[in-house]
């Protein structure tokens, strides 16, 4: 799997066509990991961009690493969801297929952060493993090359890993200098599960429902800005270097050519020193930006219950 990829969640701010154009340009520039999901609402357009790239000989299918995810309200019909993504993307297989959230809880697109679905339930090992076994079947059928889990915790992984027949190859999680999740990162690496970091720049374009008073922007942390100045780079470059040198593959999102080119270039040289990495480690704020409160069930006290 490549050390950096392009995220494609931007539907709250950008059109599917703009995101597909970014995928086309990014792959032409050198990106090989494209992180998709059915719920992002743009897989058909991305599939069109991939088709152009294949037809023009820019890249072969086996040179790309393409992921997708099953959304919460399809936990009982994972096979159908996966096939929809394959059809939309114009592919015969996915390199990695994630369970997007470990809950079957659903929220309406574009809902407010205070919205609650009365059918939402707490985490269940049995429910999660039923979904995971469907992913294992897709793996055996050859429709996916690897299984991924996302938005999990160490506690949830410890409860589910012993029950799996095919181990997950990757864990997608919020990872950036203001929310480093060292225990989760170490646990994943120790179990040969590759971390993929979403919101690696602190997600400045995240939806309003995911914004809260007290949120800390990674790129505005004084430690990050000082290190960026010392290297003569944008603070975004420091965040991405930190992720790669920590063992994670960041998937920054951008539709702007200059930005996605710079994001790829910055991880290819001029690494952070051991002292700089230690400075960032000490600066961790444990500030989760994507809190997931729309998935809470009746009786839950607040969003922290999702992350136990």
C-alpha positions, -999 to 999 in steps of 0.1 A, spaced: 0 0 0 13 35 -8 25 57 20 1 85 11 -32 87 -7 -60 110 -18 -91 112 3 -124 118 -15 -148 129 12 -157 165 2 -194 163 -7 -204 189 18 -183 215 0 -174 202 -35 -193 185 -63 -187 149 -73 -174 162 -106 -148 184 -89 -136 155 -67 -134 131 -97 -113 158 -115 -90 158 -86 -87 121 -87 -78 122 -124 -52 149 -119 -37 133 -87 -33 99 -104 -16 116 -134 7 133 -110 17 101 -92 -9 92 -65 -16 55 -64 -39 52 -33 -74 65 -37 -97 63 -6 -134 61 -16 -167 52 1 -203 47 -12 -217 72 13 -195 100 -2 -219 100 -32 -192 103 -58 -181 68 -67 -197 68 -102 -179 101 -111 -146 87 -97 -152 56 -117 -154 77 -148 -121 94 -140 -105 60 -134 -119 47 -168 -103 77 -185 -69 70 -168 -70 34 -179 -81 42 -215 -54 68 -219 -27 44 -206 -18 67 -177 -20 38 -153 -30 2 -151 -55 -12 -126 -29 -32 -109 -8 -1 -102 -36 15 -82 -47 8 -46 -84 16 -44 -105 14 -12 -142 17 -5 -164 12 26 -197 -3 36 -220 23 52 -238 18 85 -272 11 71 -259 -18 49 -243 -39 76 -268 -67 69 -262 -66 31 -224 -60 27 -222 -80 -5 -247 -59 -23 -231 -27 -10 -196 -39 -22 -210 -48 -57 -226 -13 -60 -192 3 -53 -175 -20 -78 -201 -12 -105 -199 26 -98 -161 26 -98 -159 3 -129 -137 -22 -112 -137 -60 -108 -121 -59 -73 -112 -35 -45 -78 -36 -29 -93 -29 5 -128 -28 18 -136 -11 51 -165 -14 76 -169 24 78 -181 26 114 -185 -3 139 -221 6 144 -252 0 122 -264 34 133 -276 57 106 -280 94 102 -297 112 73 -273 130 49 -267 166 59 -284 162 93 -274 185 122 -250 173 148 -279 171 173 -298 146 152 -305 112 167 -319 81 151 -342 62 176 -329 29 161 -293 35 171 -276 10 194 -244 6 213 -215 -14 200 -222 -51 198 -195 -77 192 -220 -101 177 -234 -75 153 -200 -63 142 -187 -98 136 -218 -106 115 -208 -77 93 -171 -87 93 -179 -123 83 -197 -109 52 -165 -91 44 -145 -123 48 -169 -139 23 -162 -111 -2 -125 -118 3 -129 -155 -5 -149 -146 -36 -120 -124 -48 -141 -92 -49 -118 -76 -23 -81 -82 -17 -81 -71 20 -104 -62 48 -102 -30 68 -118 -17 99 -124 20 107 -133 42 137 -124 14 161 -108 15 195 -82 -7 212 -110 -22 234 -132 -30 204 -103 -46 185 -93 -67 215 -128 -81 216 -131 -88 179 -97 -98 165 -97 -132 182 -130 -140 165 -118 -132 129 -107 -158 105 -91 -133 81 -72 -106 99 -78 -69 89 -50 -54 69 -57 -18 77 -73 5 103 -86 39 93 -87 64 121 -85 101 128 -48 108 131 -31 142 132 -6 160 155 -35 173 177 -50 138 180 -22 112 178 -39 82 194 -6 66 204 -22 35 220 -43 28 190 -14 34 166 9 11 185 -17 -16 189 -24 -16 151 13 -17 142 20 -45 167 -7 -65 152 5 -59 116 -25 -37 108 -16 -7 87 -30 26 101 -45 50 75 -50 85 89 -80 105 79 -82 142 88 -44 143 87 -43 181 84 -70 187 110 -98 186 85 -103 223 79 -131 215 54 -151 191 77 -189 196 79 -203 221 104 -219 193 124 -183 181 132 -172 215 145 -172 223 182 -159 250 206 -124 240 218 -114 222 186 -77 225 179 -64 229 144 -32 208 139 -18 232 114 -21 261 138 -3 245 167 28 266 175 50 235 176 39 226 140 44 261 128 79 264 142 89 231 126 74 242 93 93 274 94 126 256 101 120 234 70 107 262 49 74 244 42 37 248 49 25 234 82 5 208 62 37 193 51 48 188 87 15 171 96 19 147 67 56 139 74 46 132 110 19 107 99 42 88 75 71 87 100 47 74 127 38 45 105 5 57 91 -6 64 55 -23 98 55 -51 105 31 -55 142 28 -83 156 7 -79 184 -18 -94 193 -51 -68 220 -57 -39 209 -79 -12 228 -61 -23 214 -28 -25 177 -38 8 179 -56 25 195 -26 10 169 -3 26 141 -23 59 159 -28 64 166 9 65 130 21 92 121 -4 122 138 13 134 161 40 122 140 69 115 154 104 143 148 129 140 126 160 139 157 181 111 172 160 91 140 162 95 141 200 84 177 201 52 168 182 46 138 204 47 160 235 23 185 219 -6 160 215 -38 176 225 -61 145 224 -85 166 204 -109 144 184 -125 164 156 -149 138 141 -168 129 173 -195 109 157 -223 122 179 -249 117 153 -245 79 159 -254 81 196 -282 59 209 -309 68 234 -295 69 269 -259 77 259 -244 105 279 -222 121 251 -200 113 221 -173 98 243 -193 67 247 -187 59 211 -150 56 217 -148 32 246 
